[in-house]
Amino acid sequence: MGPAAPPIRIGYARCSTMGQELDSQLVALRAAGCTRVFSEKISTRVKVRPELAAALALCRDIRSAAPGQTVSNAHTPG
């Protein structure tokens, strides 16, 4: 068995109004080593968040396909 693969980092950024910008969150997630970042502008009142669901589904899919692979999901406060 070879060396362990580096962890896969999945990021999620959200802001609640169209007037807000995601740029600083996206930069922070990339700097944290996220290889895939999902983002959306959606109100906190909306309970269904498609991009969050997609990020979590990707994490589950990777864990299922490669059980030994470390997968972490990150989000920025915002």
Secondary structure by P-SEA (a helix, b strand, c coil): ccccccbbbbbbbbbccccccaaaaaaaaaaacccbbbbbbccccccccaaaaaaaaaaaaaaaacccbbbbbbbccc
